[in-house]
């Protein structure tokens, strides 16, 4: 299972620009990473570490969080990662 919200992603980027934390001009580096959060929540799935977990991926530009995408705990790191990165590289700043 994959859960993402492009409207939230675009809103976070726009907020960073409006507050002056992110510039429209120049290059921005997107840092993308997956994390396994072990927990005992009812909807958590068994992870590859054999514990109950959720498995979100995060995107940052500098120190600014611009996206969180959630996966089940048993989802491999690279599950639909190409699709995720293609969505993230569609720059909402330059689309305005």
PyMOL commands that set and color helices and strands:
alter all, ss='L'
color gray80, all
select helices_A, chain A and resi 6-18+81-89
alter helices_A, ss='H'
color red, helices_A
select strands_A, chain A and resi 2-3+30-34+37-38+45-46+52-54+57-61+64-71
alter strands_A, ss='S'
color yellow, strands_A
deselect
rebuild
show_as cartoon
